[in-house]
Amino acid sequence: MQQEIDYAVLGLNIKTKRQSNKLTQEELAEMVGCNPSHISNIENNYTKASLNTLLAIANSLNTSIDSLLLDQYNNQSLALDNEISNAIAGFDIDMKERVLRIIKAL
């Protein structure tokens, strides 16, 4: 059975991630190489994002496509694992060890 992408959820996830990165639509559009109105249209479900645009958005937001599709993705655990890995990728070894201790304590 083919599953359809819920572009309203995808747009909301893009908007949430963009805002958490403290980026405006204009800044994201510049990074992606499109018009700010196209980002707005994607976030507000007026247009569908092409796979190329979605990949550029994910890369610009330092996230993965699966995390943007998280609510629709069958393997949410893997998507979360990837998101956690991306979040700590730039940490030095001491910070990674602290994060690991916190995770183990949970």
N, CA, C and O atoms as a DFTB+ gen file, in Angstrom:
424 C
 N C O
     1  1       0.843      -1.180       0.000
     2  2       0.000       0.000       0.000
     3  2       0.886       1.240       0.000
     4  3       1.787       1.372       0.829
     5  1       0.629       2.123      -0.914
     6  2       1.406       3.342      -1.014
     7  2       0.869       4.377      -0.027
     8  3      -0.335       4.624       0.046
     9  1       1.781       4.968       0.720
    10  2       1.398       5.971       1.706
    11  2       1.630       7.353       1.125
    12  3       2.662       7.605       0.503
    13  1       0.696       8.228       1.322
    14  2       0.797       9.598       0.843
    15  2       1.457      10.473       1.911
    16  3       1.215      10.304       3.106
    17  1       2.273      11.387       1.469
    18  2       2.898      12.346       2.380
    19  2       1.867      13.392       2.775
    20  3       1.158      13.923       1.919
    21  1       1.781      13.688       4.049
    22  2       0.933      14.772       4.535
    23  2       1.779      16.042       4.484
    24  3       2.574      16.305       5.386
    25  1       1.603      16.819       3.431
    26  2       2.432      17.999       3.214
    27  2       2.165      19.107       4.227
    28  3       3.019      19.968       4.441
    29  1       0.989      19.094       4.852
    30  2       0.709      20.070       5.914
    31  2       1.605      19.788       7.119
    32  3       2.162      20.714       7.710
    33  1       1.746      18.511       7.484
    34  2       2.607      18.126       8.599
    35  2       4.062      18.394       8.242
    36  3       4.823      18.902       9.066
    37  1       4.449      18.057       7.024
    38  2       5.816      18.313       6.576
    39  2       6.136      19.805       6.656
    40  3       7.194      20.187       7.156
    41  1       5.235      20.638       6.170
    42  2       5.449      22.089       6.211
    43  2       5.585      22.609       7.626
    44  3       6.428      23.463       7.902
    45  1       4.763      22.101       8.518
    46  2       4.838      22.510       9.919
    47  2       6.161      22.080      10.546
    48  3       6.759      22.832      11.315
    49  1       6.615      20.875      10.219
    50  2       7.896      20.402      10.746
    51  2       9.061      21.246      10.222
    52  3      10.001      21.540      10.961
    53  1       8.995      21.630       8.957
    54  2      10.033      22.501       8.391
    55  2      10.023      23.842       9.108
    56  3      11.076      24.353       9.489
    57  1       8.849      24.407       9.290
    58  2       8.731      25.705       9.964
    59  2       9.274      25.631      11.392
    60  3      10.019      26.510      11.826
    61  1       8.899      24.582      12.115
    62  2       9.358      24.418      13.494
    63  2      10.870      24.307      13.556
    64  3      11.513      24.946      14.389
    65  1      11.440      23.493      12.671
    66  2      12.897      23.319      12.651
    67  2      13.591      24.619      12.235
    68  3      14.629      24.969      12.797
    69  1      13.035      25.328      11.270
    70  2      13.603      26.612      10.830
    71  2      13.619      27.604      11.984
    72  3      14.623      28.277      12.217
    73  1      12.514      27.694      12.701
    74  2      12.427      28.620      13.818
    75  2      13.356      28.226      14.957
    76  3      13.928      29.096      15.615
    77  1      13.515      26.940      15.197
    78  2      14.433      26.505      16.259
    79  2      15.880      26.815      15.894
    80  3      16.733      26.960      16.769
    81  1      16.148      26.915      14.595
    82  2      17.484      27.319      14.131
    83  2      17.611      28.837      14.015
    84  3      18.633      29.354      13.564
    85  1      16.549      29.546      14.433
    86  2      16.525      31.013      14.418
    87  2      16.791      31.574      13.021
    88  3      17.543      32.534      12.850
    89  1      16.153      30.949      12.029
    90  2      16.273      31.392      10.647
    91  2      14.945      31.978      10.182
    92  3      13.878      31.498      10.564
    93  1      15.016      33.001       9.368
    94  2      13.818      33.522       8.718
    95  2      13.570      32.716       7.447
    96  3      14.437      31.969       6.993
    97  1      12.396      32.873       6.889
    98  2      12.108      32.226       5.612
    99  2      13.072      32.728       4.541
   100  3      13.502      31.967       3.674
   101  1      13.405      34.007       4.607
   102  2      14.328      34.592       3.637
   103  2      15.711      33.961       3.739
   104  3      16.338      33.655       2.725
   105  1      16.181      33.770       4.964
   106  2      17.505      33.167       5.166
   107  2      17.533      31.720       4.691
   108  3      18.487      31.289       4.043
   109  1      16.478      30.971       5.017
   110  2      16.412      29.586       4.569
   111  2      16.341      29.522       3.047
   112  3      17.016      28.703       2.422
   113  1      15.528      30.382       2.459
   114  2      15.405      30.399       0.997
   115  2      16.748      30.664       0.332
   116  3      17.072      30.042      -0.679
   117  1      17.526      31.577       0.887
   118  2      18.845      31.877       0.330
   119  2      19.757      30.647       0.418
   120  3      20.497      30.349      -0.519
   121  1      19.697      29.947       1.535
   122  2      20.516      28.745       1.714
   123  2      20.095      27.637       0.749
   124  3      20.933      26.891       0.240
   125  1      18.800      27.540       0.506
   126  2      18.250      26.488      -0.354
   127  2      18.398      26.843      -1.832
   128  3      18.516      25.964      -2.685
   129  1      18.390      28.148      -2.121
   130  2      18.476      28.591      -3.506
   131  2      17.119      28.734      -4.157
   132  3      16.935      28.379      -5.322
   133  1      16.167      29.257      -3.398
   134  2      14.829      29.472      -3.942
   135  2      14.295      30.806      -3.408
   136  3      14.985      31.508      -2.670
   137  1      13.086      31.137      -3.783
   138  2      12.449      32.369      -3.316
   139  2      11.853      32.165      -1.927
   140  3      11.401      31.068      -1.599
   141  1      11.852      33.224      -1.107
   142  2      11.217      33.114       0.215
   143  2       9.740      32.716       0.119
   144  3       9.225      32.024       0.997
   145  1       9.071      33.147      -0.933
   146  2       7.658      32.790      -1.088
   147  2       7.494      31.283      -1.276
   148  3       6.475      30.719      -0.879
   149  1       8.493      30.625      -1.880
   150  2       8.419      29.174      -2.055
   151  2       8.515      28.473      -0.694
   152  3       7.797      27.507      -0.439
   153  1       9.405      28.963       0.175
   154  2       9.499      28.406       1.527
   155  2       8.179      28.606       2.260
   156  3       7.685      27.685       2.911
   157  1       7.609      29.793       2.160
   158  2       6.325      30.080       2.801
   159  2       5.243      29.147       2.267
   160  3       4.444      28.610       3.035
   161  1       5.219      28.957       0.957
   162  2       4.203      28.083       0.359
   163  2       4.353      26.637       0.815
   164  3       3.357      25.940       1.009
   165  1       5.599      26.183       0.986
   166  2       5.831      24.823       1.479
   167  2       5.380      24.710       2.931
   168  3       4.688      23.761       3.302
   169  1       5.776      25.686       3.753
   170  2       5.420      25.643       5.171
   171  2       3.916      25.724       5.394
   172  3       3.401      25.166       6.362
   173  1       3.211      26.412       4.508
   174  2       1.766      26.602       4.672
   175  2       0.929      25.667       3.806
   176  3      -0.280      25.851       3.673
   177  1       1.578      24.664       3.219
   178  2       0.907      23.631       2.430
   179  2       0.177      24.177       1.213
   180  3      -0.873      23.661       0.830
   181  1       0.731      25.221       0.603
   182  2       0.168      25.729      -0.646
   183  2       0.825      25.067      -1.848
   184  3       0.283      25.086      -2.953
   185  1       2.002      24.481      -1.624
   186  2       2.717      23.770      -2.678
   187  2       3.482      22.609      -2.065
   188  3       3.792      22.611      -0.874
   189  1       3.780      21.629      -2.887
   190  2       4.541      20.470      -2.432
   191  2       6.026      20.711      -2.706
   192  3       6.395      21.288      -3.729
   193  1       6.854      20.270      -1.795
   194  2       8.301      20.381      -1.979
   195  2       8.775      19.225      -2.843
   196  3       8.408      18.073      -2.614
   197  1       9.589      19.542      -3.832
   198  2      10.206      18.480      -4.617
   199  2      11.237      17.769      -3.741
   200  3      11.643      18.289      -2.702
   201  1      11.647      16.605      -4.158
   202  2      12.644      15.868      -3.392
   203  2      13.958      16.648      -3.320
   204  3      14.614      16.663      -2.279
   205  1      14.340      17.291      -4.414
   206  2      15.565      18.099      -4.409
   207  2      15.462      19.261      -3.428
   208  3      16.412      19.550      -2.701
   209  1      14.312      19.923      -3.409
   210  2      14.112      21.040      -2.482
   211  2      14.082      20.541      -1.045
   212  3      14.658      21.167      -0.156
   213  1      13.418      19.426      -0.817
   214  2      13.354      18.864       0.529
   215  2      14.745      18.492       1.034
   216  3      15.066      18.716       2.201
   217  1      15.559      17.932       0.167
   218  2      16.934      17.590       0.543
   219  2      17.723      18.855       0.866
   220  3      18.468      18.883       1.846
   221  1      17.571      19.898       0.059
   222  2      18.273      21.159       0.315
   223  2      17.805      21.789       1.620
   224  3      18.614      22.343       2.365
   225  1      16.520      21.712       1.902
   226  2      15.986      22.250       3.159
   227  2      16.564      21.467       4.340
   228  3      17.031      22.061       5.312
   229  1      16.531      20.146       4.255
   230  2      17.057      19.315       5.350
   231  2      18.532      19.622       5.589
   232  3      18.953      19.774       6.736
   233  1      19.314      19.713       4.529
   234  2      20.737      20.024       4.679
   235  2      20.940      21.410       5.277
   236  3      21.813      21.599       6.124
   237  1      20.148      22.369       4.845
   238  2      20.273      23.741       5.349
   239  2      19.886      23.841       6.815
   240  3      20.419      24.673       7.548
   241  1      18.971      23.003       7.234
   242  2      18.520      23.004       8.630
   243  2      19.326      22.037       9.493
   244  3      19.025      21.842      10.671
   245  1      20.351      21.435       8.897
   246  2      21.213      20.485       9.608
   247  2      20.393      19.366      10.247
   248  3      20.561      19.030      11.419
   249  1      19.501      18.804       9.433
   250  2      18.653      17.715       9.890
   251  2      18.535      16.709       8.765
   252  3      19.207      16.837       7.742
   253  1      17.702      15.728       8.940
   254  2      17.502      14.720       7.905
   255  2      16.070      14.781       7.388
   256  3      15.167      15.282       8.058
   257  1      15.889      14.265       6.192
   258  2      14.538      14.222       5.632
   259  2      13.633      13.380       6.523
   260  3      12.471      13.727       6.731
   261  1      14.157      12.281       7.047
   262  2      13.305      11.435       7.888
   263  2      12.855      12.150       9.154
   264  3      11.767      11.875       9.660
   265  1      13.669      13.060       9.673
   266  2      13.226      13.797      10.855
   267  2      12.135      14.807      10.487
   268  3      11.260      15.098      11.302
   269  1      12.184      15.338       9.270
   270  2      11.126      16.255       8.824
   271  2       9.825      15.499       8.561
   272  3       8.735      16.063       8.657
   273  1       9.954      14.224       8.231
   274  2       8.787      13.376       7.990
   275  2       8.445      12.524       9.209
   276  3       7.650      11.591       9.108
   277  1       9.029      12.833      10.340
   278  2       8.969      12.001      11.539
   279  2       7.567      11.514      11.884
   280  3       7.386      10.337      12.196
   281  1       6.590      12.383      11.836
   282  2       5.232      12.009      12.228
   283  2       4.608      11.010      11.259
   284  3       3.601      10.377      11.574
   285  1       5.208      10.872      10.083
   286  2       4.658      10.002       9.050
   287  2       5.549       8.796       8.777
   288  3       5.172       7.890       8.034
   289  1       6.710       8.793       9.373
   290  2       7.728       7.800       9.085
   291  2       7.481       6.539       9.898
   292  3       7.253       6.615      11.106
   293  1       7.522       5.386       9.251
   294  2       7.258       4.127       9.947
   295  2       8.322       3.789      10.979
   296  3       8.019       3.138      11.979
   297  1       9.547       4.211      10.763
   298  2      10.627       3.889      11.689
   299  2      11.048       5.150      12.439
   300  3      12.149       5.664      12.238
   301  1      10.172       5.637      13.296
   302  2      10.432       6.867      14.036
   303  2      11.638       6.734      14.946
   304  3      12.352       7.713      15.164
   305  1      11.880       5.556      15.480
   306  2      13.009       5.364      16.375
   307  2      14.322       5.629      15.656
   308  3      15.207       6.281      16.209
   309  1      14.461       5.136      14.437
   310  2      15.674       5.378      13.654
   311  2      15.830       6.862      13.351
   312  3      16.938       7.395      13.408
   313  1      14.735       7.528      13.031
   314  2      14.789       8.961      12.757
   315  2      15.256       9.732      13.986
   316  3      16.054      10.663      13.872
   317  1      14.762       9.348      15.153
   318  2      15.185      10.009      16.386
   319  2      16.642       9.718      16.702
   320  3      17.366      10.601      17.164
   321  1      17.080       8.483      16.456
   322  2      18.492       8.146      16.646
   323  2      19.378       9.047      15.786
   324  3      20.398       9.555      16.250
   325  1      18.983       9.234      14.546
   326  2      19.752      10.093      13.636
   327  2      19.752      11.539      14.111
   328  3      20.772      12.223      14.032
   329  1      18.626      11.996      14.598
   330  2      18.519      13.381      15.083
   331  2      19.421      13.593      16.300
   332  3      20.086      14.623      16.409
   333  1      19.442      12.628      17.205
   334  2      20.318      12.721      18.381
   335  2      21.774      12.719      17.953
   336  3      22.575      13.511      18.448
   337  1      22.111      11.838      17.043
   338  2      23.486      11.770      16.533
   339  2      23.904      13.086      15.895
   340  3      25.014      13.564      16.128
   341  1      23.024      13.673      15.094
   342  2      23.328      14.968      14.469
   343  2      23.494      16.068      15.506
   344  3      24.341      16.949      15.351
   345  1      22.684      16.021      16.571
   346  2      22.726      17.066      17.589
   347  2      24.051      17.084      18.342
   348  3      24.511      18.152      18.747
   349  1      24.670      15.926      18.536
   350  2      25.908      15.882      19.314
   351  2      27.162      15.772      18.444
   352  3      28.272      15.691      18.971
   353  1      27.000      15.767      17.141
   354  2      28.128      15.546      16.226
   355  2      29.270      16.541      16.443
   356  3      30.437      16.167      16.331
   357  1      28.957      17.780      16.747
   358  2      29.993      18.797      16.908
   359  2      30.565      18.903      18.313
   360  3      31.452      19.720      18.561
   361  1      30.071      18.090      19.228
   362  2      30.543      18.151      20.606
   363  2      31.942      17.551      20.725
   364  3      32.306      16.644      19.975
   365  1      32.713      18.063      21.668
   366  2      34.006      17.430      21.945
   367  2      33.754      16.169      22.775
   368  3      32.632      15.926      23.218
   369  1      34.797      15.378      22.979
   370  2      34.656      14.079      23.645
   371  2      34.114      14.206      25.070
   372  3      33.329      13.367      25.510
   373  1      34.532      15.258      25.795
   374  2      34.044      15.434      27.165
   375  2      32.544      15.692      27.190
   376  3      31.825      15.149      28.028
   377  1      32.077      16.526      26.263
   378  2      30.652      16.834      26.208
   379  2      29.852      15.599      25.801
   380  3      28.762      15.369      26.323
   381  1      30.380      14.809      24.879
   382  2      29.693      13.579      24.479
   383  2      29.593      12.608      25.654
   384  3      28.573      11.940      25.821
   385  1      30.640      12.528      26.464
   386  2      30.598      11.649      27.642
   387  2      29.562      12.132      28.643
   388  3      28.884      11.318      29.268
   389  1      29.428      13.454      28.808
   390  2      28.404      14.006      29.708
   391  2      27.006      13.662      29.212
   392  3      26.138      13.253      29.983
   393  1      26.806      13.835      27.910
   394  2      25.506      13.517      27.327
   395  2      25.188      12.042      27.527
   396  3      24.058      11.692      27.868
   397  1      26.164      11.187      27.318
   398  2      25.970       9.759      27.520
   399  2      25.578       9.441      28.964
   400  3      24.689       8.622      29.198
   401  1      26.222      10.071      29.913
   402  2      25.883       9.856      31.330
   403  2      24.446      10.298      31.606
   404  3      23.719       9.630      32.343
   405  1      24.043      11.409      31.023
   406  2      22.678      11.893      31.211
   407  2      21.676      10.887      30.623
   408  3      20.659      10.568      31.239
   409  1      21.988      10.405      29.431
   410  2      21.095       9.444      28.769
   411  2      20.977       8.189      29.620
   412  3      19.879       7.669      29.815
   413  1      22.098       7.702      30.125
   414  2      22.061       6.497      30.959
   415  2      21.277       6.723      32.239
   416  3      20.627       5.806      32.743
   417  1      21.335       7.933      32.766
   418  2      20.597       8.247      33.991
   419  2      19.101       8.274      33.747
   420  3      18.314       8.003      34.655
   421  1      18.708       8.598      32.534
   422  2      17.278       8.614      32.209
   423  2      16.734       7.215      32.137
   424  3      15.547       7.027      31.874
